[in-house]
Amino acid sequence: MIMFEISLLHYLLLASGIFILGTLGLIFRSRSVPNIFISVQLMIAAICITFIAFSYFNKSLDGQAFTFYILIITAVSVVIGLALVIAAFRKKGLRIFEDQNLIND
């Protein structure tokens, strides 16, 4: 059985692929707010993968701690953004989840 070692290059290629997907989603699919949130989340996940990979290969916990901080801030911002979207829909008097057509693109 041949075992392959996963190197830093593999992690960086994975992170760059995910970052490119998020960038393309932001450029081409930015018609609705959920698409923008998902694309930005993909880009942030790619950055976190890079931080964790460098942290692992440098034998330090700095990148992992910074990634934890980034994910907490990102989760809080998503909750605030979702609350703003729900408040805007309630102010207009529209239903969000009862009508499936509002969720689809």
C-alpha positions in Angstrom: 0.0 0.0 0.0 1.4 3.4 -1.0 0.9 6.2 1.5 0.9 9.7 0.3 2.0 12.5 2.6 -0.2 15.5 2.7 2.1 18.5 2.5 1.6 22.2 2.9 1.1 22.6 -0.9 -2.0 20.3 -0.8 -3.6 22.5 1.9 -2.8 25.7 0.0 -4.2 24.2 -3.3 -7.4 23.3 -1.5 -7.7 26.7 0.1 -7.0 28.5 -3.2 -9.6 26.4 -4.9 -12.2 27.2 -2.3 -11.3 30.8 -2.4 -11.6 30.9 -6.2 -15.1 29.3 -5.9 -16.1 31.9 -3.4 -14.8 34.7 -5.6 -16.5 33.4 -8.7 -19.8 33.1 -6.7 -19.4 36.6 -5.5 -18.8 37.9 -9.0 -21.3 35.9 -11.0 -24.1 35.0 -8.5 -24.4 38.2 -6.4 -28.0 38.8 -7.1 -29.3 37.9 -3.7 -28.2 38.3 -0.1 -27.9 34.6 0.7 -25.6 34.0 -2.3 -23.4 36.9 -1.2 -23.2 35.4 2.4 -22.4 32.0 1.1 -19.6 33.3 -1.2 -18.0 35.3 1.5 -18.2 32.4 3.9 -16.4 30.2 1.4 -13.7 32.8 1.1 -13.3 33.1 4.9 -13.2 29.3 5.1 -10.3 29.2 2.6 -8.4 31.8 4.6 -9.0 29.8 7.8 -7.7 26.6 6.1 -4.5 28.5 5.1 -4.0 29.8 8.7 -4.5 26.3 10.2 -2.2 24.7 7.6 0.6 27.2 8.3 0.0 26.8 12.0 0.2 23.0 11.8 3.4 23.0 9.7 5.1 25.7 11.9 4.2 23.8 15.1 2.5 26.8 16.6 -1.1 27.5 17.8 -1.2 31.1 16.7 -3.0 30.4 13.4 -5.5 28.1 15.1 -6.3 30.7 17.7 -6.7 33.4 15.0 -8.9 31.1 13.0 -11.1 30.5 16.0 -11.4 34.3 16.5 -12.3 34.8 12.8 -15.0 32.1 12.9 -16.6 33.7 16.0 -16.6 37.2 14.4 -18.0 35.7 11.2 -20.8 33.8 12.9 -21.8 37.0 14.8 -21.8 39.0 11.6 -24.0 36.4 9.8 -26.5 36.4 12.7 -26.7 40.2 12.5 -27.0 40.2 8.7 -29.8 37.6 8.9 -31.6 39.6 11.6 -31.4 42.7 9.3 -32.8 40.8 6.4 -35.7 39.4 8.5 -36.4 42.8 9.9 -36.5 44.3 6.4 -38.9 41.5 5.2 -41.2 42.1 8.2 -41.2 45.8 7.6 -42.4 45.2 4.1 -45.0 42.8 5.3 -43.6 39.9 3.2 -43.5 36.3 4.4 -40.0 34.7 4.3 -40.5 31.0 4.8 -44.1 30.4 4.1 -43.7 31.2 0.4 -41.0 29.0 -1.3 -40.7 31.4 -4.2 -38.9 34.0 -2.0 -36.2 31.5 -1.1 -35.4 30.5 -4.7 -33.4 32.6 -7.1 
